[in-house]
Amino acid sequence: MTDSLNIAQTRYTSKRLDTEFDLQAKGMHSSVIVALGYHADTDPNAAKPKARLSAEQVFTYL
């Protein structure tokens, strides 16, 4: 794995992520990428209103 994995969501490819995490050797394959975390204090978009779907529209619980 690289020292700093920085794959922007707009440049995500499953092949690259699979390679970075050696998923093929584990019998796995990536299909989704999700951004989690906190914004930077200097993020100009942090205070702007966001459009979000409800949890019921996003998640399927098994």
HELIX and SHEET records of a PDB file:
HELIX    1   1 GLN A    9  ARG A   11  5                                   3    
HELIX    2   2 SER A   14  GLU A   20  1                                   7    
HELIX    3   3 GLN A   24  LYS A   26  5                                   3    
HELIX    4   4 ALA A   55  VAL A   58  1                                   4    
END                                                                             
